């Protein structure tokens, strides 16, 4: 199927496209949408089945849109946007080894509406640029990455960019980024932007900087058997940020708890390794090591500026700092 321009599915009513068995779709853009209670639907199944869009691809622009990619099918686009405008709903399911949605531009998941995205069974969702989850004042984005080799990747991952963002990495799922920001800007409500890793083998590999609570309240949880690797990490840079380590967190450079005007709290029941540790850097910082947790660092600074509040507590059998 070759469209001379953009391929619009649904828009003013119910529209459905099913492609399988190596079928190909080519377009200069795409919109999967509907009006009212109906849903625009595109399902792609099987190795060799593709939709190549030389422009943007929107799933749920003003109404409801659903995109399913499975069993080795592939979608490519410039930007990818899910739940674009206020009141819209977008659902994306990407499942199976070799299955992928690859965007050369930004991915915006929950741009103004409500986006639900699942990457499972060894599938990949990737951007050559940035991935925004919960983008825009009315945007809500929920992303689940589950299963061995299932991967969400981008240059920068932003969870909570004025909107509400939540990312769950489960059962050997992977995040692969250069920079990661949770709670980049605050949202209109009191919601906390979150990234949670659970299950053995789940991992976030981040080669640059990571901020938990830049201007929006945020939480990073590393469950037992899970791992986070980053160059630097700031928790509670200017608002409330929370780090919970039940698995392993490796920070090559500096870990800072509580920046200017911020509150950074870290609880460690697993293993935290960091090049240097600052508890209270012109803000309020707290470190709690308990239930056999271990913190291993080089330089450590408590209360790095006048008027800074810093507390460290080590308790329970086997807990060490």
Order of alpha helices (4+ residues) and beta strands (2+ residues): beta-beta-beta-beta-beta-beta-beta-beta-beta-beta-beta-beta-beta-beta-beta-beta-beta-beta-beta-beta-beta-beta-beta-beta-beta-beta-beta-beta-beta-beta-beta-beta-beta
